[in-house]
């Protein structure tokens, strides 16, 4: 929270973006299985989920981290369950 308050929010987002993108690309690579998806489409899917994750993190920090992070993760997991695989299948070639 101190870092967030000491630097501009865009700097925090700029720091988090490549880290979250890499984590999500790893998840996507695990999920892709036999589905043939172009690398640029995988990166696009990762970027969309990255925006969601980073947005939630930044909102949580802005709200003084009052909400239980486990609840946020649980709700997010319910929302996106199966959606990575579904997204990959939509980009199949």
Buried (B, 14 or more C-beta within 10 A) or exposed (E): EEEBEEEEEEEBBEEBBEEBBEBBBEEBEEBBEEEEBEEEBBBEBBBEBBBBBBEBBBEBBEEEEEEEEEEBEEEBEEEBEEEBBEBBEEBEE
